[in-house]
């Protein structure tokens, strides 16, 4: 099955190493994520089933032990999550986050081994705190 035949063919474009790892693109993704990640996460933590996964990736990107190529791929997935324009608008009930989840699943298949238990534990604790707030 080719990428165009998949349910989410755009995932290949978002995580294309030829684009995602270009230093200029990495810097752009860093700015997008730095500006929009926490506001978006706080807004959708109760609705997006992969919120803890997204946050564990964010913690992994912040870790100096994470290799630069993995960070580049992770930043591409996080930027896709943050940006308001994507293949399926997030406000569509029930399916709005499926494209974001597909991007995260693809990214985790590529570089997920870099997400350590300490990143997952910190993410779970933070998401629990966010979900407890009124």
C-alpha positions as a Markdown table, in Angstrom:
| # | Residue | x | y | z |
|---|---|---|---|---|
| 1 | Unk | 0.0 | 0.0 | 0.0 |
| 2 | Unk | 1.4 | 3.4 | -1.0 |
| 3 | Unk | 1.3 | 6.4 | 1.2 |
| 4 | Unk | -1.4 | 7.9 | -1.0 |
| 5 | Unk | -3.6 | 4.9 | -0.4 |
| 6 | Unk | -3.5 | 5.2 | 3.4 |
| 7 | Unk | -6.3 | 6.7 | 5.4 |
| 8 | Unk | -4.0 | 9.6 | 6.4 |
| 9 | Unk | -1.6 | 10.1 | 3.4 |
| 10 | Unk | -0.6 | 13.5 | 4.7 |
| 11 | Unk | 1.3 | 11.8 | 7.6 |
| 12 | Unk | 4.2 | 11.0 | 5.2 |
| 13 | Unk | 4.6 | 14.6 | 4.3 |
| 14 | Unk | 4.5 | 15.9 | 7.8 |
| 15 | Unk | 7.2 | 13.4 | 9.0 |
| 16 | Unk | 9.3 | 13.3 | 5.8 |
| 17 | Unk | 12.9 | 13.4 | 7.1 |
| 18 | Unk | 13.9 | 15.3 | 4.0 |
| 19 | Unk | 11.8 | 18.2 | 5.3 |
| 20 | Unk | 11.4 | 17.6 | 9.0 |
| 21 | Unk | 15.1 | 17.5 | 9.7 |
| 22 | Unk | 16.2 | 20.5 | 7.7 |
| 23 | Unk | 17.7 | 22.9 | 10.3 |
| 24 | Unk | 15.5 | 25.8 | 9.1 |
| 25 | Unk | 12.4 | 23.7 | 9.4 |
| 26 | Unk | 13.5 | 22.4 | 12.8 |
| 27 | Unk | 13.9 | 26.0 | 14.1 |
| 28 | Unk | 10.5 | 26.9 | 12.7 |
| 29 | Unk | 8.9 | 23.9 | 14.4 |
| 30 | Unk | 10.7 | 24.8 | 17.6 |
| 31 | Unk | 9.1 | 28.3 | 17.5 |
| 32 | Unk | 5.6 | 26.9 | 16.7 |
| 33 | Unk | 5.8 | 24.4 | 19.5 |
| 34 | Unk | 7.3 | 26.9 | 22.0 |
| 35 | Unk | 4.5 | 29.3 | 21.4 |
| 36 | Unk | 1.5 | 27.0 | 21.0 |
| 37 | Unk | 2.1 | 23.7 | 22.7 |
| 38 | Unk | 1.0 | 24.4 | 26.3 |
| 39 | Unk | -2.1 | 26.5 | 25.4 |
| 40 | Unk | -3.2 | 23.8 | 23.0 |
| 41 | Unk | -2.5 | 21.0 | 25.4 |
| 42 | Unk | -4.5 | 22.7 | 28.2 |
| 43 | Unk | -7.4 | 23.3 | 25.8 |
| 44 | Unk | -7.6 | 19.7 | 24.6 |
| 45 | Unk | -6.3 | 17.6 | 27.4 |
| 46 | Unk | -9.7 | 16.3 | 28.3 |
| 47 | Unk | -10.7 | 15.6 | 24.7 |
| 48 | Unk | -7.6 | 14.3 | 23.0 |
| 49 | Unk | -6.9 | 10.7 | 24.0 |
| 50 | Unk | -3.3 | 11.0 | 23.1 |
| 51 | Unk | -2.6 | 14.1 | 25.3 |
| 52 | Unk | -0.3 | 12.3 | 27.6 |
| 53 | Unk | 1.6 | 10.9 | 24.7 |
| 54 | Unk | 2.0 | 14.3 | 23.2 |
| 55 | Unk | 3.3 | 15.7 | 26.5 |
| 56 | Unk | 5.7 | 12.8 | 26.9 |
| 57 | Unk | 7.1 | 13.6 | 23.4 |
| 58 | Unk | 7.4 | 17.3 | 24.5 |
| 59 | Unk | 9.3 | 16.3 | 27.6 |
| 60 | Unk | 11.5 | 14.1 | 25.4 |
| 61 | Unk | 12.3 | 17.0 | 23.1 |
| 62 | Unk | 13.4 | 19.0 | 26.1 |
| 63 | Unk | 15.8 | 16.3 | 27.2 |
| 64 | Unk | 19.4 | 17.0 | 26.2 |
| 65 | Unk | 20.0 | 13.2 | 25.9 |
| 66 | Unk | 17.5 | 12.9 | 23.0 |
| 67 | Unk | 19.3 | 12.7 | 19.7 |
| 68 | Unk | 18.8 | 15.7 | 17.3 |
| 69 | Unk | 17.3 | 13.7 | 14.5 |
| 70 | Unk | 14.7 | 12.3 | 16.9 |
| 71 | Unk | 14.0 | 15.8 | 18.2 |
| 72 | Unk | 13.4 | 17.0 | 14.6 |
| 73 | Unk | 10.8 | 14.3 | 13.9 |
| 74 | Unk | 9.2 | 14.9 | 17.3 |
| 75 | Unk | 9.0 | 18.7 | 16.7 |
| 76 | Unk | 7.4 | 18.1 | 13.3 |
| 77 | Unk | 4.6 | 16.0 | 15.0 |
| 78 | Unk | 4.2 | 18.5 | 17.8 |
| 79 | Unk | 4.0 | 21.4 | 15.4 |
| 80 | Unk | 1.3 | 19.5 | 13.4 |
| 81 | Unk | -0.6 | 19.1 | 16.7 |
| 82 | Unk | -0.3 | 22.8 | 17.5 |
| 83 | Unk | -1.1 | 24.3 | 14.1 |
| 84 | Unk | -4.8 | 25.1 | 13.6 |
| 85 | Unk | -4.8 | 24.0 | 10.0 |
| 86 | Unk | -4.6 | 20.3 | 9.4 |
| 87 | Unk | -6.2 | 17.6 | 7.4 |
| 88 | Unk | -9.2 | 17.2 | 9.7 |
| 89 | Unk | -10.1 | 20.2 | 11.8 |
| 90 | Unk | -9.8 | 19.5 | 15.5 |
| 91 | Unk | -13.2 | 21.0 | 16.3 |
| 92 | Unk | -15.1 | 18.2 | 14.4 |
| 93 | Unk | -16.5 | 16.0 | 17.2 |
| 94 | Unk | -15.4 | 12.5 | 17.3 |
| 95 | Unk | -12.9 | 12.6 | 14.4 |
| 96 | Unk | -11.1 | 15.9 | 14.8 |
| 97 | Unk | -8.0 | 14.5 | 16.4 |
| 98 | Unk | -7.7 | 11.4 | 14.3 |
| 99 | Unk | -5.2 | 13.0 | 11.9 |
| 100 | Unk | -3.1 | 14.3 | 14.8 |
| 101 | Unk | -3.2 | 10.8 | 16.4 |
| 102 | Unk | -2.1 | 9.3 | 13.1 |
| 103 | Unk | 0.9 | 11.7 | 12.9 |
| 104 | Unk | 1.8 | 10.8 | 16.5 |
| 105 | Unk | 1.5 | 7.1 | 15.8 |
| 106 | Unk | 3.8 | 7.3 | 12.8 |
| 107 | Unk | 6.3 | 9.5 | 14.6 |
| 108 | Unk | 6.4 | 7.0 | 17.6 |
| 109 | Unk | 7.0 | 4.2 | 15.2 |
| 110 | Unk | 10.0 | 6.0 | 13.9 |
| 111 | Unk | 11.6 | 7.5 | 17.0 |
| 112 | Unk | 9.4 | 6.4 | 19.9 |
| 113 | Unk | 12.2 | 4.4 | 21.5 |
| 114 | Unk | 13.7 | 7.8 | 22.6 |
| 115 | Unk | 10.7 | 8.5 | 24.9 |
| 116 | Unk | 11.8 | 7.2 | 28.2 |
| 117 | Unk | 9.8 | 6.1 | 31.3 |
| 118 | Unk | 10.7 | 9.4 | 33.0 |
| 119 | Unk | 9.2 | 11.4 | 30.2 |
| 120 | Unk | 6.0 | 9.3 | 30.3 |
| 121 | Unk | 5.7 | 9.6 | 34.1 |
| 122 | Unk | 6.2 | 13.4 | 34.0 |
| 123 | Unk | 3.6 | 13.6 | 31.2 |
| 124 | Unk | 1.0 | 11.5 | 33.1 |
| 125 | Unk | 1.4 | 13.6 | 36.2 |
| 126 | Unk | 1.0 | 16.9 | 34.3 |
| 127 | Unk | -2.0 | 15.7 | 32.3 |
| 128 | Unk | -3.7 | 14.5 | 35.5 |
| 129 | Unk | -3.1 | 18.0 | 37.0 |
| 130 | Unk | -4.5 | 19.7 | 34.0 |
| 131 | Unk | -7.6 | 17.4 | 33.9 |
| 132 | Unk | -8.3 | 18.0 | 37.6 |
| 133 | Unk | -8.5 | 21.8 | 37.2 |
| 134 | Unk | -12.0 | 23.2 | 36.6 |
